[in-house]
Amino acid sequence: MSGHSKWHSIKHKKGAADKARGKLFAKLIKQIEVAAREGGGDADSNATLRTMVQKARDSSVPLDTIERAVKRGTGELEGVRYEPMSYEGYAPNGVALFVECLTDNRNRTGAEVKNLFTRNGGSLAQPGAVAWQFERKGVLILEKSAASEDDLMLAALDAGAEDITDQGDTWQVTTGPTDLHAVRTGIEAAGIAITSADLTMLPSQTVALRDEGAARPVLRLIDALEEHDDVQAVFANFDIPDDVLQDVMA
């Protein structure tokens, strides 16, 4: 699927550092609460909740913590009411960013996200200015050692995957947003280990960042946004060569 960036592989490589920041659990719990509130607490009939619960379990969130988050979402337990917000903007070098948030104070979050863009060389855009460049998809990341291309294609495509792409040291499997769970189940049933699976936004085209000077300010803005407690995900339409990425992350 041409035009898709390596951002998901990049996020996988950054994952250990993200978890070390200690904010991952809180963000996952918020996502579970909102999914349960919007679609009900039954993961079998609520595909979004099922995906968020699996994501939390993959990140070692305790089961009782997950269950309490579901109950807060359905109203069985008291809790803060979070609402989803999205912001669109540009990082340096014309990279488009789509930022998803969960907040209990829209004014506070909006002002703080705008400040992060401004302080890091970016700019907020009007709603719709960036969103058209992204499409909601399911994405699974697998280590190259997990399976051969032929074995992965057989399992993934038979389960309903749309595409498989080579991301260097990983495979990226793309699905429709409602097919993520079925494809994951099919791949795992074939005995193939999955590193991560998530609902995401994939770009229809990418901006090439060919050197460290172009890449570093973009990643700096994304890191600043991801540090914010209300920011759940940042989607970007850039592509970076592996050697440049290694230099930036060194």
C-alpha positions in Angstrom: 0.0 0.0 0.0 2.1 2.9 -1.3 2.4 6.1 0.6 2.1 4.6 4.1 4.8 5.9 6.5 7.0 3.9 8.8 5.6 5.8 11.8 4.1 2.7 13.4 7.5 0.9 13.2 9.1 4.0 14.7 6.6 4.1 17.5 7.3 0.4 18.2 11.0 1.2 18.5 10.2 4.1 20.9 7.8 1.9 22.9 10.1 1.0 25.7 10.9 4.6 26.4 7.2 5.5 26.2 6.3 2.9 28.8 9.1 4.1 31.1 7.5 7.5 31.3 4.7 5.9 33.4 1.9 7.6 31.5 0.9 4.7 29.3 -1.4 3.0 31.8 -3.4 6.2 32.5 -3.9 6.8 28.8 -5.1 3.2 28.1 -7.5 3.4 31.0 -9.0 6.6 29.7 -9.5 4.9 26.3 -11.2 1.9 27.9 -13.6 4.2 29.9 -14.6 6.2 26.8 -15.0 3.1 24.6 -17.3 1.5 27.3 -19.3 4.7 27.7 -19.9 5.1 24.0 -20.5 1.4 23.0 -21.3 -0.4 26.2 -19.3 -2.6 28.5 -19.6 -5.9 26.6 -16.3 -6.4 24.7 -17.9 -9.1 22.5 -20.3 -6.6 21.0 -18.2 -3.4 21.3 -15.3 -3.8 18.8 -13.6 -0.6 20.0 -13.7 -1.7 23.6 -12.4 -5.1 22.7 -9.4 -3.5 20.9 -8.6 -1.2 23.8 -8.9 -4.0 26.4 -6.5 -6.1 24.3 -4.1 -3.2 23.9 -4.1 -2.7 27.7 -3.5 -6.4 28.4 -0.6 -6.3 25.9 0.9 -3.5 27.9 0.4 -5.5 31.2 -2.3 -3.4 32.7 -3.8 -5.4 35.6 -7.1 -7.1 34.8 -8.9 -5.6 37.8 -7.8 -2.1 36.7 -9.3 -2.8 33.3 -12.5 -4.0 34.8 -12.8 -0.9 37.0 -12.3 1.3 33.9 -15.1 -0.5 32.1 -17.4 0.0 35.0 -16.6 3.7 35.2 -17.3 4.0 31.6 -20.7 2.3 31.9 -21.6 4.3 35.0 -21.4 1.3 37.5 -18.6 3.2 39.3 -18.2 6.9 39.7 -15.5 8.6 37.7 -14.4 11.7 35.7 -16.2 12.0 32.4 -13.7 12.3 29.5 -14.7 13.4 26.0 -12.7 12.8 22.8 -11.2 15.8 21.0 -9.0 16.0 17.9 -6.6 18.7 16.7 -5.0 19.1 13.3 -1.8 20.9 12.5 1.6 21.0 10.9 5.0 20.1 12.3 8.1 21.7 10.8 8.9 20.8 7.1 5.2 20.6 6.2 4.5 17.3 8.1 0.8 16.9 8.8 -0.2 15.9 12.3 -3.6 14.5 13.6 -3.8 14.5 17.4 -6.4 12.6 19.3 -7.1 13.6 22.9 -9.4 12.6 25.8 -10.1 15.5 28.2 -12.4 16.6 31.0 -11.7 20.3 30.1 -11.8 21.2 26.5 -10.6 24.8 27.0 -7.5 23.7 29.0 -6.6 21.0 26.5 -7.0 23.2 23.5 -4.9 26.0 24.9 -2.1 23.6 26.0 -2.0 21.7 22.7 -1.8 25.0 20.8 1.0 26.1 23.0 2.9 22.8 22.4 2.6 23.3 18.6 3.8 26.9 18.8 6.7 26.3 21.2 8.0 23.5 18.9 7.9 25.1 15.6 4.5 23.9 14.5 1.1 25.4 13.9 -2.5 24.4 14.5 -4.8 24.2 11.5 -8.5 24.5 11.1 -10.6 21.3 11.5 -10.6 19.3 8.2 -7.3 20.8 7.0 -5.3 17.7 7.8 -7.9 14.9 8.4 -8.5 14.2 4.8 -5.0 13.0 4.4 -5.6 10.1 6.9 -7.8 7.0 6.9 -8.8 5.0 9.9 -7.3 1.5 9.8 -6.2 -1.4 12.0 -2.4 -2.0 12.1 -0.5 -5.0 13.4 3.3 -5.0 13.8 5.2 -8.2 13.8 8.9 -8.9 14.0 10.5 -10.2 10.8 11.6 -13.3 12.8 8.0 -14.2 13.7 7.1 -15.6 10.2 8.1 -15.8 6.6 6.3 -13.5 4.2 4.4 -16.4 2.6 3.2 -17.8 5.9 2.1 -14.4 7.2 0.3 -13.6 3.9 -1.5 -16.9 4.0 -2.7 -16.4 7.6 -3.4 -12.6 7.4 -5.2 -12.4 4.1 -7.3 -15.5 4.9 -8.4 -13.7 8.1 -9.4 -10.6 6.2 -6.3 -8.3 6.1 -6.0 -5.7 3.4 -2.3 -5.4 3.0 1.1 -6.5 4.3 4.2 -4.2 3.9 7.9 -4.7 4.6 9.1 -2.1 7.1 12.7 -3.2 7.3 12.9 -5.2 10.5 9.2 -5.6 10.9 6.1 -6.5 9.0 3.1 -4.2 9.0 -0.3 -5.8 8.5 -3.2 -3.4 7.6 -6.9 -4.1 8.2 -10.2 -2.4 8.0 -11.0 -0.7 11.3 -13.6 -3.4 12.3 -11.5 -6.3 11.1 -8.5 -5.8 13.5 -9.6 -8.4 16.1 -10.5 -11.1 13.5 -7.1 -10.6 11.7 -5.2 -10.8 15.0 -7.1 -13.9 16.0 -6.3 -15.5 12.6 -2.6 -14.7 12.7 -2.2 -15.9 16.3 -4.1 -19.1 15.4 -1.4 -19.8 12.9 1.2 -19.7 15.6 2.6 -16.3 14.6 3.5 -13.9 17.4 2.2 -10.3 17.1 4.2 -7.4 18.7 1.4 -4.8 18.7 -2.1 -4.2 17.3 -4.0 -1.0 17.3 -6.6 1.2 15.6 -4.8 4.1 13.9 -4.9 6.7 11.2 -2.7 6.0 8.1 -1.7 8.7 5.7 -2.5 8.6 2.0 0.8 10.3 1.2 4.0 11.1 3.0 6.6 13.8 3.4 10.1 12.5 3.1 12.5 13.6 5.8 15.9 12.6 4.4 18.3 14.0 7.0 18.7 14.5 10.7 18.1 18.2 10.4 14.7 17.7 8.9 13.6 14.8 11.1 14.7 16.0 14.6 12.3 19.0 14.9 9.3 16.9 13.8 10.0 14.2 16.3 10.6 16.8 19.0 7.1 18.2 18.5 5.6 14.7 18.5 7.4 13.8 21.7 6.2 17.0 23.3 2.6 16.3 22.3 2.8 12.6 23.5 4.0 13.8 26.9 0.8 15.6 27.5 -1.6 13.7 29.7 -4.6 14.3 27.5 -3.0 13.3 24.3 -3.8 9.7 23.4 -2.2 9.4 19.9 -0.3 11.5 17.4 -0.6 10.5 13.7 1.9 11.8 11.2 2.5 11.6 7.4 6.3 11.5 7.2 8.8 8.9 6.2 12.3 8.6 7.6 15.2 6.4 6.3 16.3 3.9 8.9 19.8 5.3 9.2 18.5 8.8 9.8 16.1 7.5 12.4 18.9 5.7 14.2 20.9 8.9 14.3 18.0 10.9 15.7 17.1 8.4 18.4 20.8 7.8 19.4 
